[in-house]
């Protein structure tokens, strides 16, 4: 027996992945752009065992001290991913595993915990099967976990996930467009709820094309991404921020108008958005984005993070805040 340990960050998408052109291969309809998060990290320790019949996992959730056994569905996804990884890595070996996983942040609340977990598992399985993959190939394996956003947690810093072409799985990979120290910005996560979301992203992706606005967003995205990349390379937050906010609003408009509709914003979400708008009017630059959950990610200059955090933490509905800086991707410990 030996043990493999991996740390992997969650990531926040500035341009969202929403909708799958192939659900089996987890292929997206559009490019997405993200940043790895320094304080939202999953740690995975995996004992690699000779007996392939042993498949166990325990999870230590945010805010608890003791681990709980993985639910049946959670263990099934990992076991399925093991089979996918074995085929992808071309191995005929078989091993058993005992996994301990712990998150530094609330699960399933709009901070992609499956991204950090499945990117960590992709690296852990590659290591266990003794295959050294370059980051692009490893990102493809992470994508095949079914949690598409996991591929963006493999490379370092700021990351672009390419749509790819047709059903060519290897063409849809993630790559770093800049190291973490390229741009001194922060993502202040505003936790207004740490309850688990009711509809999984997988179900949400299925419905995306049914929104009457889906096609309009797809048509506008190439220009949005190109403008956001230019603003990013110029480290121009005043241009980047409004484009990111508009993209987040478009993404939520699709969710709210797809069939069946998905409403993630709560009253608390809107309280936070209003405070951000007020802050901006007073000269404090900060911009929001929101994933498939009610928590808000506030993007601001790194030097402003504590001021922004303190200001928004004072809103009664806010339960917790997590300050993140750009971070490296999945790493063996
Ligand atoms: C809304 O299918 O990657 O976060 O498996 O739940 O993490 P999980 O989700 P996934 O879709 C996430 C989509 C998104 C936007 C994004 O991160 O691009």
Boltz pocket constraint, residues with backbone or C-beta under 6 A from the ligand:
constraints:
  - pocket:
      binder: B
      contacts: [[A, 11], [A, 12], [A, 13], [A, 15], [A, 16], [A, 17], [A, 18], [A, 32], [A, 112], [A, 113], [A, 114], [A, 115], [A, 146], [A, 147], [A, 148], [A, 149], [A, 150], [A, 200], [A, 201], [A, 202], [A, 291], [A, 292]]
      max_distance: 6.0
